[in-house]
Amino acid sequence: MGRLDDAKLLGGIGSILIILSLIPYAGVVIGIVGLVLVLIAVKYISDYLKDRSIFNNMLISVILSIVGTAVISYLLLLWFIMGSLLGFGSVIQGAAASDFFTSTLIAILLGIVVIWIFLLVSALFIRRSYGAIANKLGISLFNTVSLLYIIGAALTIVLIGFIIVFVAVILQAVAFFSIEEPRLDEAPKVPE
Protein backbone atom coordinates (compact mmCIF):
# COMPACT_ATOMS: atom_id res chain seq x y z
CA MET A 1 0.00 0.00 0.00
CA GLY A 2 1.44 3.39 -0.99
CA ARG A 3 1.69 6.46 1.19
CA LEU A 4 -1.31 8.06 -0.51
CA ASP A 5 -3.35 4.91 -0.02
CA ASP A 6 -2.45 5.00 3.67
CA ALA A 7 -3.39 8.69 3.84
CA LYS A 8 -6.67 7.96 2.07
CA LEU A 9 -7.59 5.25 4.56
CA LEU A 10 -6.37 7.01 7.71
CA GLY A 11 -7.86 10.38 6.74
CA GLY A 12 -11.21 8.89 5.77
CA ILE A 13 -11.51 6.73 8.87
CA GLY A 14 -10.26 9.57 11.07
CA SER A 15 -12.90 11.90 9.65
CA ILE A 16 -15.61 9.32 10.30
CA LEU A 17 -14.38 8.96 13.88
CA ILE A 18 -14.55 12.74 14.29
CA ILE A 19 -18.17 12.58 13.16
CA LEU A 20 -18.80 9.81 15.71
CA SER A 21 -17.39 12.00 18.48
CA LEU A 22 -20.97 13.15 19.05
CA ILE A 23 -21.65 9.81 20.77
CA PRO A 24 -22.15 10.40 24.50
CA TYR A 25 -19.40 9.32 26.93
CA ALA A 26 -16.96 7.62 24.50
CA GLY A 27 -17.27 10.37 21.90
CA VAL A 28 -14.40 12.47 23.21
CA VAL A 29 -11.93 9.58 22.97
CA ILE A 30 -13.24 8.60 19.54
CA GLY A 31 -12.90 12.20 18.35
CA ILE A 32 -9.31 12.47 19.60
CA VAL A 33 -8.37 9.22 17.85
CA GLY A 34 -10.01 10.53 14.67
CA LEU A 35 -8.13 13.82 14.89
CA VAL A 36 -4.82 11.98 15.32
CA LEU A 37 -5.58 9.78 12.29
CA VAL A 38 -6.39 12.83 10.16
CA LEU A 39 -3.17 14.49 11.33
CA ILE A 40 -1.16 11.37 10.39
CA ALA A 41 -2.90 11.28 6.99
CA VAL A 42 -1.97 14.91 6.32
CA LYS A 43 1.62 14.10 7.37
CA TYR A 44 1.72 11.25 4.84
CA ILE A 45 0.39 13.54 2.10
CA SER A 46 2.88 16.24 3.10
CA ASP A 47 5.76 13.74 2.90
CA TYR A 48 4.53 12.36 -0.42
CA LEU A 49 4.31 15.83 -1.96
CA LYS A 50 7.56 16.92 -0.28
CA ASP A 51 5.86 20.02 1.11
CA ARG A 52 6.36 20.40 4.86
CA SER A 53 4.09 23.44 5.01
CA ILE A 54 1.04 21.21 4.45
CA PHE A 55 1.65 19.33 7.69
CA ASN A 56 2.95 22.36 9.60
CA ASN A 57 -0.20 24.35 8.83
CA MET A 58 -2.42 21.46 9.91
CA LEU A 59 -0.37 21.00 13.09
CA ILE A 60 -0.73 24.69 13.96
CA SER A 61 -4.47 24.38 13.35
CA VAL A 62 -4.74 21.41 15.70
CA ILE A 63 -2.70 23.18 18.40
CA LEU A 64 -4.93 26.25 18.15
CA SER A 65 -8.01 24.01 18.40
CA ILE A 66 -6.61 22.34 21.51
CA VAL A 67 -5.91 25.71 23.12
CA GLY A 68 -9.44 26.83 22.22
CA THR A 69 -10.87 23.65 23.72
CA ALA A 70 -8.86 24.20 26.92
CA VAL A 71 -10.22 27.75 27.16
CA ILE A 72 -13.81 26.62 26.67
CA SER A 73 -13.36 23.85 29.26
CA TYR A 74 -12.05 26.39 31.75
CA LEU A 75 -14.99 28.70 31.04
CA LEU A 76 -17.52 25.92 31.46
CA LEU A 77 -15.93 25.06 34.79
CA LEU A 78 -16.04 28.72 35.80
CA TRP A 79 -19.69 28.93 34.78
CA PHE A 80 -20.50 25.82 36.81
CA ILE A 81 -18.70 27.19 39.86
CA MET A 82 -20.45 30.54 39.46
CA GLY A 83 -23.83 28.84 39.33
CA SER A 84 -23.00 26.72 42.35
CA LEU A 85 -21.89 29.72 44.40
CA LEU A 86 -24.91 31.78 43.44
CA GLY A 87 -27.07 28.89 44.52
CA PHE A 88 -25.83 29.34 48.08
CA GLY A 89 -27.66 32.53 49.07
CA SER A 90 -25.98 32.72 52.44
CA VAL A 91 -22.50 32.79 50.92
CA ILE A 92 -22.94 35.71 48.55
CA GLN A 93 -25.61 38.31 49.25
CA GLY A 94 -26.96 41.48 47.64
CA ALA A 95 -24.52 43.77 45.84
CA ALA A 96 -21.65 41.30 46.22
CA ALA A 97 -23.65 38.68 44.33
CA SER A 98 -24.48 41.18 41.60
CA ASP A 99 -20.84 42.26 41.20
CA PHE A 100 -19.69 38.64 41.20
CA PHE A 101 -22.26 37.68 38.60
CA THR A 102 -21.42 40.67 36.37
CA SER A 103 -17.66 40.11 36.48
CA THR A 104 -18.06 36.38 35.82
CA LEU A 105 -20.43 37.05 32.92
CA ILE A 106 -17.95 39.52 31.39
CA ALA A 107 -15.14 36.97 31.77
CA ILE A 108 -17.25 34.30 30.09
CA LEU A 109 -18.22 36.60 27.20
CA LEU A 110 -14.59 37.62 26.68
CA GLY A 111 -13.64 33.95 26.76
CA ILE A 112 -16.22 33.15 24.10
CA VAL A 113 -14.75 35.85 21.85
CA VAL A 114 -11.23 34.48 22.45
CA ILE A 115 -12.40 30.95 21.59
CA TRP A 116 -14.06 32.27 18.46
CA ILE A 117 -10.82 33.95 17.38
CA PHE A 118 -8.84 30.74 18.03
CA LEU A 119 -11.33 28.74 15.91
CA LEU A 120 -11.19 31.27 13.09
CA VAL A 121 -7.39 31.34 12.99
CA SER A 122 -7.33 27.54 13.21
CA ALA A 123 -9.67 27.36 10.20
CA LEU A 124 -7.35 29.66 8.24
CA PHE A 125 -4.47 27.24 8.80
CA ILE A 126 -6.71 24.36 7.69
CA ARG A 127 -7.42 26.42 4.58
CA ARG A 128 -3.70 26.70 3.82
CA SER A 129 -3.11 23.00 4.34
CA TYR A 130 -6.13 21.72 2.43
CA GLY A 131 -5.67 24.34 -0.29
CA ALA A 132 -2.18 22.99 -0.99
CA ILE A 133 -3.48 19.41 -0.98
CA ALA A 134 -6.29 20.37 -3.38
CA ASN A 135 -3.89 22.07 -5.78
CA LYS A 136 -1.21 19.38 -5.74
CA LEU A 137 -3.45 16.31 -5.78
CA GLY A 138 -6.14 17.84 -7.98
CA ILE A 139 -8.97 17.15 -5.51
CA SER A 140 -10.97 20.36 -5.36
CA LEU A 141 -13.20 18.96 -2.61
CA PHE A 142 -10.41 19.80 -0.14
CA ASN A 143 -10.85 23.48 -1.11
CA THR A 144 -14.58 23.18 -0.42
CA VAL A 145 -13.91 21.53 2.94
CA SER A 146 -11.49 24.27 3.97
CA LEU A 147 -13.95 26.98 2.93
CA LEU A 148 -16.70 25.32 4.98
CA TYR A 149 -14.36 25.19 7.98
CA ILE A 150 -13.78 28.95 7.69
CA ILE A 151 -17.49 29.73 7.28
CA GLY A 152 -18.34 27.36 10.11
CA ALA A 153 -15.73 28.88 12.42
CA ALA A 154 -16.96 32.38 11.60
CA LEU A 155 -20.56 31.40 12.38
CA THR A 156 -19.91 29.41 15.55
CA ILE A 157 -20.46 32.62 17.48
CA VAL A 158 -24.16 32.28 16.52
CA LEU A 159 -24.10 28.46 16.83
CA ILE A 160 -25.05 27.80 13.16
CA GLY A 161 -21.37 27.29 12.46
CA PHE A 162 -21.32 23.98 14.30
CA ILE A 163 -23.69 22.51 11.70
CA ILE A 164 -21.48 23.83 8.89
CA VAL A 165 -18.36 22.36 10.53
CA PHE A 166 -20.20 19.03 10.84
CA VAL A 167 -20.91 19.12 7.09
CA ALA A 168 -17.24 20.03 6.49
CA VAL A 169 -16.10 16.94 8.39
CA ILE A 170 -18.44 14.73 6.35
CA LEU A 171 -17.05 16.20 3.11
CA GLN A 172 -13.55 15.85 4.53
CA ALA A 173 -14.10 12.08 4.76
CA VAL A 174 -15.29 12.05 1.15
CA ALA A 175 -12.26 14.13 0.09
CA PHE A 176 -9.82 11.74 1.75
CA PHE A 177 -11.55 8.72 0.23
CA SER A 178 -11.26 10.47 -3.19
CA ILE A 179 -7.45 10.34 -3.09
CA GLU A 180 -6.04 8.04 -5.73
CA GLU A 181 -2.52 6.72 -6.06
CA PRO A 182 -1.13 8.05 -9.36
CA ARG A 183 -0.63 5.53 -12.11
CA LEU A 184 2.93 4.55 -12.97
CA ASP A 185 2.83 6.62 -16.17
CA GLU A 186 1.96 9.77 -14.18
CA ALA A 187 4.56 11.73 -12.29
CA PRO A 188 3.47 13.09 -8.91
CA LYS A 189 2.90 16.83 -8.73
CA VAL A 190 5.66 18.25 -6.57
CA PRO A 191 6.39 21.86 -5.74
CA GLU A 192 8.84 23.61 -7.98
C-alpha positions as MATLAB code, in Angstrom:
seq = 'MGRLDDAKLLGGIGSILIILSLIPYAGVVIGIVGLVLVLIAVKYISDYLKDRSIFNNMLISVILSIVGTAVISYLLLLWFIMGSLLGFGSVIQGAAASDFFTSTLIAILLGIVVIWIFLLVSALFIRRSYGAIANKLGISLFNTVSLLYIIGAALTIVLIGFIIVFVAVILQAVAFFSIEEPRLDEAPKVPE';
ca = [
       0.000    0.000    0.000;
       1.444    3.386   -0.993;
       1.689    6.459    1.188;
      -1.314    8.065   -0.513;
      -3.353    4.914   -0.024;
      -2.451    5.002    3.672;
      -3.388    8.690    3.838;
      -6.674    7.959    2.073;
      -7.590    5.250    4.555;
      -6.372    7.015    7.711;
      -7.865   10.378    6.743;
     -11.212    8.890    5.770;
     -11.513    6.730    8.870;
     -10.257    9.572   11.065;
     -12.901   11.895    9.646;
     -15.612    9.318   10.301;
     -14.383    8.957   13.883;
     -14.545   12.739   14.294;
     -18.174   12.576   13.164;
     -18.795    9.807   15.714;
     -17.388   12.002   18.480;
     -20.971   13.151   19.051;
     -21.647    9.813   20.773;
     -22.146   10.399   24.496;
     -19.401    9.317   26.933;
     -16.959    7.622   24.498;
     -17.271   10.371   21.902;
     -14.400   12.468   23.212;
     -11.929    9.583   22.975;
     -13.241    8.597   19.540;
     -12.895   12.203   18.354;
      -9.312   12.466   19.601;
      -8.372    9.216   17.848;
     -10.012   10.534   14.672;
      -8.134   13.818   14.891;
      -4.821   11.983   15.325;
      -5.585    9.779   12.294;
      -6.387   12.835   10.155;
      -3.166   14.485   11.327;
      -1.160   11.374   10.385;
      -2.895   11.277    6.988;
      -1.973   14.908    6.324;
       1.619   14.100    7.371;
       1.715   11.253    4.836;
       0.394   13.542    2.105;
       2.880   16.238    3.097;
       5.757   13.742    2.901;
       4.525   12.360   -0.418;
       4.306   15.827   -1.959;
       7.559   16.915   -0.284;
       5.862   20.024    1.109;
       6.357   20.396    4.860;
       4.088   23.441    5.010;
       1.036   21.212    4.447;
       1.655   19.328    7.689;
       2.953   22.357    9.596;
      -0.201   24.353    8.825;
      -2.417   21.461    9.915;
      -0.373   20.997   13.092;
      -0.729   24.694   13.956;
      -4.468   24.385   13.346;
      -4.740   21.414   15.699;
      -2.703   23.176   18.399;
      -4.932   26.246   18.153;
      -8.006   24.012   18.401;
      -6.605   22.335   21.513;
      -5.912   25.711   23.120;
      -9.439   26.835   22.219;
     -10.867   23.652   23.725;
      -8.865   24.198   26.917;
     -10.217   27.746   27.161;
     -13.814   26.621   26.675;
     -13.359   23.852   29.257;
     -12.049   26.391   31.750;
     -14.987   28.698   31.038;
     -17.525   25.918   31.464;
     -15.933   25.058   34.795;
     -16.035   28.723   35.797;
     -19.693   28.929   34.777;
     -20.499   25.819   36.815;
     -18.704   27.193   39.861;
     -20.451   30.539   39.457;
     -23.832   28.839   39.333;
     -23.003   26.724   42.354;
     -21.888   29.716   44.399;
     -24.910   31.781   43.439;
     -27.071   28.890   44.524;
     -25.826   29.345   48.077;
     -27.655   32.528   49.067;
     -25.980   32.718   52.440;
     -22.497   32.789   50.917;
     -22.939   35.712   48.545;
     -25.608   38.314   49.254;
     -26.957   41.482   47.643;
     -24.515   43.766   45.837;
     -21.647   41.303   46.223;
     -23.649   38.676   44.327;
     -24.485   41.180   41.600;
     -20.837   42.256   41.204;
     -19.686   38.643   41.204;
     -22.263   37.683   38.601;
     -21.415   40.672   36.371;
     -17.663   40.110   36.476;
     -18.060   36.381   35.820;
     -20.428   37.053   32.923;
     -17.953   39.521   31.387;
     -15.141   36.971   31.772;
     -17.255   34.301   30.090;
     -18.220   36.603   27.195;
     -14.588   37.623   26.678;
     -13.641   33.952   26.758;
     -16.220   33.150   24.098;
     -14.754   35.849   21.852;
     -11.234   34.479   22.454;
     -12.396   30.949   21.594;
     -14.061   32.267   18.456;
     -10.815   33.947   17.385;
      -8.845   30.737   18.026;
     -11.327   28.739   15.915;
     -11.191   31.266   13.090;
      -7.389   31.343   12.991;
      -7.328   27.539   13.212;
      -9.669   27.360   10.203;
      -7.353   29.664    8.243;
      -4.472   27.243    8.799;
      -6.707   24.358    7.692;
      -7.425   26.417    4.575;
      -3.699   26.699    3.824;
      -3.105   22.996    4.344;
      -6.131   21.716    2.432;
      -5.668   24.335   -0.290;
      -2.183   22.995   -0.994;
      -3.482   19.412   -0.977;
      -6.285   20.366   -3.379;
      -3.888   22.071   -5.775;
      -1.215   19.381   -5.742;
      -3.450   16.307   -5.784;
      -6.138   17.844   -7.982;
      -8.966   17.146   -5.514;
     -10.973   20.361   -5.356;
     -13.196   18.961   -2.607;
     -10.405   19.801   -0.145;
     -10.855   23.480   -1.106;
     -14.581   23.180   -0.419;
     -13.905   21.532    2.942;
     -11.493   24.273    3.969;
     -13.950   26.984    2.931;
     -16.697   25.322    4.981;
     -14.357   25.192    7.975;
     -13.777   28.953    7.687;
     -17.489   29.733    7.276;
     -18.341   27.358   10.114;
     -15.729   28.879   12.419;
     -16.965   32.376   11.603;
     -20.559   31.399   12.377;
     -19.907   29.406   15.555;
     -20.458   32.615   17.478;
     -24.155   32.283   16.520;
     -24.098   28.459   16.827;
     -25.053   27.803   13.165;
     -21.372   27.286   12.458;
     -21.323   23.977   14.305;
     -23.687   22.509   11.697;
     -21.478   23.827    8.894;
     -18.359   22.364   10.532;
     -20.204   19.035   10.841;
     -20.908   19.119    7.086;
     -17.244   20.033    6.487;
     -16.096   16.944    8.390;
     -18.436   14.728    6.347;
     -17.053   16.201    3.111;
     -13.545   15.851    4.531;
     -14.100   12.081    4.764;
     -15.290   12.051    1.147;
     -12.264   14.131    0.086;
      -9.822   11.740    1.748;
     -11.547    8.720    0.225;
     -11.258   10.470   -3.188;
      -7.452   10.335   -3.087;
      -6.043    8.038   -5.726;
      -2.524    6.717   -6.063;
      -1.126    8.050   -9.361;
      -0.627    5.533  -12.107;
       2.928    4.554  -12.970;
       2.826    6.617  -16.172;
       1.955    9.774  -14.184;
       4.558   11.733  -12.292;
       3.466   13.093   -8.907;
       2.899   16.828   -8.725;
       5.665   18.245   -6.572;
       6.387   21.862   -5.740;
       8.835   23.608   -7.984;
];
